[in-house]
Amino acid sequence: MIRFEHVTKRYADGTTAVDDLSFEVAEGELVTLVGPSGCGKTTTMKMVNRLIEPTGGRILLDGQDISAVDPVQLRRRIGYVIQQVGLFPHRTVLDNTATVPHLLGAPRARARARAAELLDLVGLDPKKYGDRYPEQLSGGQRQRVGVARALAADPPVLLMDEPFGAVDPVVREHLQNEFLRLQSQVRKTVLLVTHDLEEAVRLGDRIAVYGQGTIEQFDTPARVLGAPATPYVADFVGADRGLKRLSVTAVDSAALEDVPVLRADDTAPDATRSDTAPASTRSGAPWSVVLDAEGRVTGWVSADEPGRTRPAPDPVPLGATLREALAALLQNDTGWLPVTDPAEGGRYAGVLTPAAVHRALRAASPEPRPETEAEPRPEPASETDPEPGRKISSR
């Protein structure tokens, strides 16, 4: 766990980069720090591994004040990934990845074996890429090596400074997906700095939205987008924050519509599902979904042509984001998508329509925060309580 207690960084010329910052990052949590350039987010991250020393307050790592720890030893316990990766150009990919285990005293063979495991974990075959040099890799591949190297000593904490900012949008999305997959396996405590709100929303368990050296809101992506704590946050996330919430809202069975279904060997629709469905989700669709004997979607039949089974749109699974579902809806002409349940082996769960997407998004809207008395602040004039029981202070 990382804890900031009234941390301030003030430079000799009087510039205050970080002002009285207090927050916690739980073990295994991925927190994104987002805000405009010069707001203090990178300074915050660099104080964790003492690349920058605070001028006030203290930072605790697993309950220990890091000011009492040798900086070199501290940094070897913390993985660090930067935008330019920082690989050694004269060392192979395998030796780059094995750097920290070797520095910690691991025998060369063991360090290289660990490096090979991690390269495989980030999607780079060590037999193919291990003997290459950084200049022989693409930008995305170098970024993966940087992540593998940061994980090589199995650090409890990972610091990432704009890790995917130097690659094109397609590669960046792929790297983000790979990192989320990796994080689901290794569950590191991560601080990730980004200026990209969409990246912060997509990756973070919680988001810290920075003003000027302060945190304006520290909350889940859904609450930051759905219930901005201050006018500054509302302006920062933008008027299209409802669209951004599509990325953090999952397809849920409660929002699906039930339509008549046909088994492959049936001659008439089975209306049982729509008869028993809640009134808000019943559909009067003049068509039926066709299922096989295992309950999987095989097609659909229109009431106008009952003898013709048409191919069904590709299904989306429960748990997919509404953004993914809406994108799939816009790519087909049916106006609906079958939804399947991965927990039931891909069996049919219901139908998603544009109306259902809207219903799901509204149902997931956070409750407005109660107004509370706030500390005086130059900008904005007032703020609301972040979350009961969570300690956030910024003055």
LOFIDO-770243 format. One record per residue (C-alpha): x, y, z; residue number from 1; chain. Coordinates in nm, 2 decimals. Layout:
N
PT       xx       yy       zz   sekol   bake
PT        X        Y        Z     NUM      A
...
***
This chain:
395
PT       xx       yy       zz   sekol   bake
PT     0.00     0.00     0.00       1      A
PT     0.12     0.36    -0.08       2      A
PT     0.01     0.64     0.15       3      A
PT     0.07     1.01     0.11       4      A
PT     0.04     1.21     0.43       5      A
PT     0.03     1.59     0.38       6      A
PT     0.30     1.58     0.12       7      A
PT     0.43     1.90    -0.03       8      A
PT     0.70     1.97    -0.29       9      A
PT     0.82     2.33    -0.31      10      A
PT     1.12     2.44    -0.51      11      A
PT     1.38     2.71    -0.41      12      A
PT     1.22     2.96    -0.65      13      A
PT     0.89     2.93    -0.46      14      A
PT     0.72     2.71    -0.71      15      A
PT     0.48     2.46    -0.54      16      A
PT     0.45     2.15    -0.75      17      A
PT     0.25     1.95    -0.50      18      A
PT     0.05     2.11    -0.22      19      A
PT    -0.05     1.92     0.10      20      A
PT    -0.14     1.59    -0.08      21      A
PT    -0.30     1.30     0.12      22      A
PT    -0.43     0.98    -0.04      23      A
PT    -0.39     0.61    -0.03      24      A
PT    -0.34     0.34    -0.29      25      A
PT    -0.46     0.00    -0.18      26      A
PT    -0.25    -0.32    -0.23      27      A
PT    -0.32    -0.45    -0.58      28      A
PT    -0.49    -0.14    -0.69      29      A
PT    -0.42     0.05    -1.02      30      A
PT    -0.46     0.42    -0.97      31      A
PT    -0.42     0.66    -1.26      32      A
PT    -0.31     1.02    -1.21      33      A
PT    -0.45     1.25    -1.48      34      A
PT    -0.44     1.62    -1.54      35      A
PT    -0.29     1.89    -1.76      36      A
PT     0.08     1.93    -1.81      37      A
PT     0.26     2.09    -1.51      38      A
PT    -0.01     1.99    -1.26      39      A
PT     0.22     1.78    -1.03      40      A
PT     0.12     1.43    -1.13      41      A
PT     0.47     1.32    -1.24      42      A
PT     0.62     1.49    -0.94      43      A
PT     0.38     1.29    -0.72      44      A
PT     0.49     0.96    -0.88      45      A
PT     0.87     1.04    -0.86      46      A
PT     0.85     1.11    -0.49      47      A
PT     0.74     0.75    -0.44      48      A
PT     1.08     0.62    -0.55      49      A
PT     1.27     0.93    -0.42      50      A
PT     1.38     1.06    -0.76      51      A
PT     1.23     1.37    -0.62      52      A
PT     1.24     1.44    -0.24      53      A
PT     0.93     1.61    -0.08      54      A
PT     0.98     1.92     0.12      55      A
PT     0.70     1.84     0.37      56      A
PT     0.49     1.55     0.48      57      A
PT     0.58     1.18     0.44      58      A
PT     0.52     0.89     0.21      59      A
PT     0.47     0.53     0.34      60      A
PT     0.52     0.21     0.15      61      A
PT     0.36    -0.08     0.33      62      A
PT     0.36     0.12     0.65      63      A
PT     0.73     0.22     0.63      64      A
PT     0.84     0.58     0.59      65      A
PT     1.04     0.58     0.26      66      A
PT     1.26     0.86     0.39      67      A
PT     1.42     0.61     0.62      68      A
PT     1.51     0.37     0.34      69      A
PT     1.82     0.38     0.13      70      A
PT     1.71     0.53    -0.21      71      A
PT     1.90     0.27    -0.42      72      A
PT     1.75    -0.02    -0.23      73      A
PT     1.40     0.14    -0.24      74      A
PT     1.42     0.17    -0.62      75      A
PT     1.52    -0.19    -0.66      76      A
PT     1.19    -0.28    -0.49      77      A
PT     0.98    -0.06    -0.72      78      A
PT     0.92    -0.12    -1.09      79      A
PT     0.95     0.19    -1.31      80      A
PT     0.83     0.23    -1.66      81      A
PT     0.87     0.55    -1.86      82      A
PT     0.75     0.67    -2.20      83      A
PT     1.09     0.64    -2.37      84      A
PT     1.14     0.30    -2.21      85      A
PT     1.50     0.36    -2.13      86      A
PT     1.64     0.02    -2.25      87      A
PT     2.02    -0.01    -2.27      88      A
PT     2.10     0.00    -2.64      89      A
PT     2.41    -0.22    -2.61      90      A
PT     2.24    -0.51    -2.43      91      A
PT     2.00    -0.77    -2.57      92      A
PT     1.64    -0.78    -2.49      93      A
PT     1.69    -1.07    -2.25      94      A
PT     1.98    -0.90    -2.07      95      A
PT     1.79    -0.58    -2.05      96      A
PT     1.50    -0.76    -1.88      97      A
PT     1.74    -0.94    -1.64      98      A
PT     1.90    -0.62    -1.52      99      A
PT     1.74    -0.58    -1.18     100      A
PT     1.75    -0.95    -1.07     101      A
PT     2.12    -0.95    -1.16     102      A
PT     2.17    -0.63    -0.96     103      A
PT     2.00    -0.79    -0.66     104      A
PT     2.25    -1.08    -0.67     105      A
PT     2.06    -1.35    -0.87     106      A
PT     2.29    -1.58    -1.07     107      A
PT     2.31    -1.49    -1.44     108      A
PT     2.13    -1.81    -1.54     109      A
PT     1.85    -1.76    -1.30     110      A
PT     1.81    -1.39    -1.39     111      A
PT     1.79    -1.48    -1.76     112      A
PT     1.54    -1.76    -1.69     113      A
PT     1.32    -1.51    -1.50     114      A
PT     1.36    -1.26    -1.79     115      A
PT     1.25    -1.53    -2.04     116      A
PT     0.94    -1.60    -1.83     117      A
PT     0.84    -1.23    -1.83     118      A
PT     0.90    -1.18    -2.20     119      A
PT     0.67    -1.46    -2.27     120      A
PT     0.42    -1.31    -2.02     121      A
PT     0.41    -0.98    -2.21     122      A
PT     0.37    -1.16    -2.54     123      A
PT     0.73    -1.16    -2.67     124      A
PT     0.87    -1.51    -2.75     125      A
PT     1.21    -1.51    -2.58     126      A
PT     1.35    -1.75    -2.84     127      A
PT     1.26    -1.50    -3.11     128      A
PT     1.32    -1.17    -2.94     129      A
PT     1.56    -1.25    -2.65     130      A
PT     1.88    -1.20    -2.86     131      A
PT     1.77    -0.89    -3.04     132      A
PT     1.88    -0.54    -2.95     133      A
PT     1.63    -0.26    -2.87     134      A
PT     1.69    -0.09    -3.21     135      A
PT     1.56    -0.41    -3.38     136      A
PT     1.22    -0.38    -3.21     137      A
PT     0.91    -0.17    -3.28     138      A
PT     0.80     0.10    -3.04     139      A
PT     0.53    -0.13    -2.90     140      A
PT     0.77    -0.42    -2.85     141      A
PT     1.02    -0.19    -2.67     142      A
PT     0.74    -0.08    -2.44     143      A
PT     0.66    -0.44    -2.36     144      A
PT     1.03    -0.51    -2.28     145      A
PT     1.02    -0.20    -2.05     146      A
PT     0.72    -0.35    -1.86     147      A
PT     0.88    -0.69    -1.84     148      A
PT     1.20    -0.54    -1.70     149      A
PT     1.00    -0.34    -1.44     150      A
PT     0.84    -0.67    -1.32     151      A
PT     1.16    -0.88    -1.33     152      A
PT     1.23    -0.85    -0.96     153      A
PT     0.87    -0.91    -0.87     154      A
PT     0.82    -0.57    -0.71     155      A
PT     0.51    -0.50    -0.50     156      A
PT     0.48    -0.15    -0.66     157      A
PT     0.49    -0.04    -1.02     158      A
PT     0.53     0.32    -1.13     159      A
PT     0.44     0.41    -1.49     160      A
PT     0.50     0.75    -1.64     161      A
PT     0.31     0.80    -1.97     162      A
PT     0.40     0.43    -2.06     163      A
PT     0.20     0.41    -2.38     164      A
PT     0.22     0.77    -2.50     165      A
PT     0.50     0.72    -2.76     166      A
PT     0.31     0.48    -2.98     167      A
PT     0.03     0.52    -3.23     168      A
PT    -0.33     0.49    -3.12     169      A
PT    -0.38     0.13    -3.25     170      A
PT    -0.07     0.00    -3.08     171      A
PT    -0.15     0.20    -2.77     172      A
PT    -0.49     0.03    -2.74     173      A
PT    -0.33    -0.31    -2.79     174      A
PT    -0.07    -0.24    -2.52     175      A
PT    -0.34    -0.12    -2.28     176      A
PT    -0.54    -0.44    -2.34     177      A
PT    -0.22    -0.65    -2.28     178      A
PT    -0.14    -0.46    -1.97     179      A
PT    -0.49    -0.50    -1.82     180      A
PT    -0.46    -0.88    -1.89     181      A
PT    -0.12    -0.88    -1.73     182      A
PT    -0.24    -0.68    -1.42     183      A
PT    -0.52    -0.93    -1.38     184      A
PT    -0.26    -1.20    -1.33     185      A
PT     0.02    -1.02    -1.13     186      A
PT    -0.20    -0.77    -0.93     187      A
PT     0.07    -0.51    -0.86     188      A
PT     0.00    -0.18    -0.68     189      A
PT     0.03     0.06    -0.97     190      A
PT     0.05     0.44    -1.00     191      A
PT     0.02     0.54    -1.37     192      A
PT     0.06     0.89    -1.49     193      A
PT    -0.12     1.00    -1.80     194      A
PT    -0.26     1.31    -1.96     195      A
PT    -0.52     1.11    -2.16     196      A
PT    -0.85     1.09    -1.97     197      A
PT    -0.97     0.80    -2.18     198      A
PT    -0.66     0.60    -2.09     199      A
PT    -0.71     0.69    -1.72     200      A
PT    -1.07     0.58    -1.73     201      A
PT    -0.99     0.26    -1.92     202      A
PT    -0.71     0.14    -1.70     203      A
PT    -0.77     0.28    -1.35     204      A
PT    -0.95     0.12    -1.06     205      A
PT    -0.96     0.47    -0.93     206      A
PT    -0.86     0.81    -1.08     207      A
PT    -0.69     1.11    -0.92     208      A
PT    -0.79     1.42    -1.12     209      A
PT    -0.53     1.69    -1.06     210      A
PT    -0.58     2.06    -1.05     211      A
PT    -0.27     2.27    -0.99     212      A
PT    -0.07     2.06    -0.74     213      A
PT    -0.38     1.93    -0.58     214      A
PT    -0.63     1.64    -0.63     215      A
PT    -0.97     1.77    -0.72     216      A
PT    -1.13     1.43    -0.71     217      A
PT    -1.01     1.08    -0.63     218      A
PT    -1.27     0.82    -0.72     219      A
PT    -1.38     0.54    -0.95     220      A
PT    -1.40     0.61    -1.32     221      A
PT    -1.77     0.58    -1.31     222      A
PT    -1.81     0.84    -1.04     223      A
PT    -1.56     1.08    -1.19     224      A
PT    -1.75     1.07    -1.51     225      A
PT    -2.10     1.05    -1.37     226      A
PT    -2.07     1.27    -1.06     227      A
PT    -1.79     1.52    -1.10     228      A
PT    -1.70     1.66    -0.75     229      A
PT    -1.62     2.01    -0.86     230      A
PT    -1.68     2.24    -1.16     231      A
PT    -1.31     2.20    -1.25     232      A
PT    -1.35     1.82    -1.28     233      A
PT    -1.68     1.86    -1.48     234      A
PT    -1.49     2.09    -1.72     235      A
PT    -1.19     1.86    -1.74     236      A
PT    -1.39     1.54    -1.82     237      A
PT    -1.59     1.73    -2.07     238      A
PT    -1.95     1.76    -2.18     239      A
PT    -1.92     1.42    -2.35     240      A
PT    -1.85     1.24    -2.03     241      A
PT    -2.17     1.04    -2.08     242      A
PT    -2.01     0.89    -2.39     243      A
PT    -1.69     0.82    -2.20     244      A
PT    -1.90     0.63    -1.93     245      A
PT    -1.98     0.37    -2.20     246      A
PT    -1.62     0.25    -2.15     247      A
PT    -1.66     0.18    -1.78     248      A
PT    -2.02     0.04    -1.78     249      A
PT    -2.06    -0.33    -1.84     250      A
PT    -2.34    -0.51    -2.02     251      A
PT    -2.56    -0.64    -1.75     252      A
PT    -2.84    -0.90    -1.77     253      A
PT    -3.09    -0.66    -1.60     254      A
PT    -3.08    -0.43    -1.91     255      A
PT    -3.14    -0.69    -2.17     256      A
PT    -3.46    -0.74    -2.36     257      A
PT    -3.63    -1.07    -2.40     258      A
PT    -3.77    -1.17    -2.73     259      A
PT    -3.95    -1.49    -2.84     260      A
PT    -3.71    -1.78    -2.91     261      A
PT    -3.72    -2.07    -3.14     262      A
PT    -3.53    -2.40    -3.09     263      A
PT    -3.37    -2.53    -3.41     264      A
PT    -3.64    -2.80    -3.44     265      A
PT    -3.94    -2.58    -3.33     266      A
PT    -4.22    -2.46    -3.56     267      A
PT    -4.34    -2.18    -3.34     268      A
PT    -4.18    -1.92    -3.11     269      A
PT    -4.15    -1.99    -2.74     270      A
PT    -4.28    -1.68    -2.58     271      A
PT    -4.22    -1.79    -2.23     272      A
PT    -3.91    -1.57    -2.18     273      A
PT    -4.08    -1.25    -2.29     274      A
PT    -4.40    -1.34    -2.09     275      A
PT    -4.20    -1.37    -1.77     276      A
PT    -3.96    -1.09    -1.83     277      A
PT    -4.00    -0.76    -1.64     278      A
PT    -4.23    -0.52    -1.82     279      A
PT    -3.93    -0.28    -1.87     280      A
PT    -3.74    -0.54    -2.07     281      A
PT    -4.02    -0.71    -2.27     282      A
PT    -3.99    -0.67    -2.64     283      A
PT    -4.26    -0.67    -2.90     284      A
PT    -4.01    -0.75    -3.17     285      A
PT    -4.17    -0.91    -3.47     286      A
PT    -3.89    -1.17    -3.49     287      A
PT    -3.75    -1.46    -3.29     288      A
PT    -3.40    -1.57    -3.19     289      A
PT    -3.31    -1.92    -3.30     290      A
PT    -3.12    -2.14    -3.05     291      A
PT    -2.96    -2.48    -3.08     292      A
PT    -3.01    -2.76    -2.84     293      A
PT    -2.74    -2.62    -2.60     294      A
PT    -2.91    -2.28    -2.59     295      A
PT    -2.66    -2.10    -2.82     296      A
PT    -2.77    -1.85    -3.09     297      A
PT    -2.77    -1.99    -3.44     298      A
PT    -2.98    -1.72    -3.62     299      A
PT    -3.31    -1.53    -3.62     300      A
PT    -3.64    -1.55    -3.80     301      A
PT    -3.87    -1.27    -3.91     302      A
PT    -4.24    -1.29    -3.86     303      A
PT    -4.27    -1.19    -4.22     304      A
PT    -4.06    -1.49    -4.34     305      A
PT    -4.11    -1.76    -4.08     306      A
PT    -3.95    -2.02    -4.30     307      A
PT    -3.62    -1.84    -4.35     308      A
PT    -3.35    -1.85    -4.08     309      A
PT    -3.11    -1.56    -4.11     310      A
PT    -2.76    -1.53    -3.97     311      A
PT    -2.75    -1.36    -3.63     312      A
PT    -2.52    -1.07    -3.56     313      A
PT    -2.20    -1.17    -3.37     314      A
PT    -2.29    -1.18    -3.00     315      A
PT    -2.14    -0.98    -2.72     316      A
PT    -2.08    -1.14    -2.38     317      A
PT    -2.21    -1.02    -2.05     318      A
PT    -1.95    -0.81    -1.89     319      A
PT    -1.84    -0.65    -2.21     320      A
PT    -1.84    -0.27    -2.20     321      A
PT    -2.13    -0.07    -2.34     322      A
PT    -1.88     0.10    -2.57     323      A
PT    -1.79    -0.24    -2.72     324      A
PT    -2.15    -0.33    -2.75     325      A
PT    -2.26     0.00    -2.91     326      A
PT    -1.97    -0.03    -3.16     327      A
PT    -2.09    -0.38    -3.26     328      A
PT    -2.45    -0.25    -3.28     329      A
PT    -2.35     0.02    -3.53     330      A
PT    -2.17    -0.23    -3.75     331      A
PT    -2.48    -0.44    -3.83     332      A
PT    -2.82    -0.37    -3.98     333      A
PT    -3.04    -0.56    -3.74     334      A
PT    -3.06    -0.30    -3.47     335      A
PT    -3.00    -0.56    -3.20     336      A
PT    -2.74    -0.80    -3.07     337      A
PT    -2.76    -1.13    -2.90     338      A
PT    -2.59    -1.14    -2.56     339      A
PT    -2.43    -1.45    -2.43     340      A
PT    -2.33    -1.56    -2.08     341      A
PT    -1.96    -1.68    -2.05     342      A
PT    -2.04    -1.83    -1.71     343      A
PT    -2.29    -2.06    -1.88     344      A
PT    -2.07    -2.17    -2.17     345      A
PT    -2.18    -1.90    -2.40     346      A
PT    -2.56    -1.97    -2.37     347      A
PT    -2.80    -1.70    -2.49     348      A
PT    -2.89    -1.45    -2.22     349      A
PT    -3.10    -1.19    -2.40     350      A
PT    -3.10    -0.91    -2.66     351      A
PT    -2.92    -0.58    -2.65     352      A
PT    -3.08    -0.28    -2.84     353      A
PT    -2.99     0.09    -2.85     354      A
PT    -3.27     0.15    -2.60     355      A
PT    -3.12    -0.12    -2.37     356      A
PT    -2.78     0.06    -2.39     357      A
PT    -2.94     0.38    -2.28     358      A
PT    -3.13     0.21    -2.00     359      A
PT    -2.81     0.04    -1.88     360      A
PT    -2.62     0.37    -1.88     361      A
PT    -2.89     0.55    -1.68     362      A
PT    -2.92     0.26    -1.44     363      A
PT    -2.54     0.28    -1.37     364      A
PT    -2.55     0.66    -1.30     365      A
PT    -2.39     0.73    -0.97     366      A
PT    -2.60     0.90    -0.70     367      A
PT    -2.53     1.27    -0.67     368      A
PT    -2.28     1.34    -0.39     369      A
PT    -2.42     1.51    -0.08     370      A
PT    -2.30     1.87    -0.05     371      A
PT    -2.06     1.92     0.24     372      A
PT    -1.87     2.21     0.37     373      A
PT    -1.53     2.24     0.20     374      A
PT    -1.20     2.40     0.28     375      A
PT    -1.15     2.74     0.12     376      A
PT    -0.97     2.72    -0.21     377      A
PT    -0.88     2.98    -0.47     378      A
PT    -1.02     2.78    -0.76     379      A
PT    -1.29     2.64    -0.74     380      A
PT    -1.47     2.81    -0.46     381      A
PT    -1.62     2.49    -0.32     382      A
PT    -1.60     2.11    -0.34     383      A
PT    -1.79     1.81    -0.22     384      A
PT    -1.68     1.53     0.00     385      A
PT    -1.49     1.26    -0.21     386      A
PT    -1.61     0.95    -0.04     387      A
PT    -1.70     0.86     0.32     388      A
PT    -1.40     0.71     0.50     389      A
PT    -1.14     0.79     0.24     390      A
PT    -0.88     1.04     0.33     391      A
PT    -0.81     1.31     0.06     392      A
PT    -0.67     1.64     0.14     393      A
PT    -0.55     1.91    -0.09     394      A
PT    -0.52     2.27     0.00     395      A
***
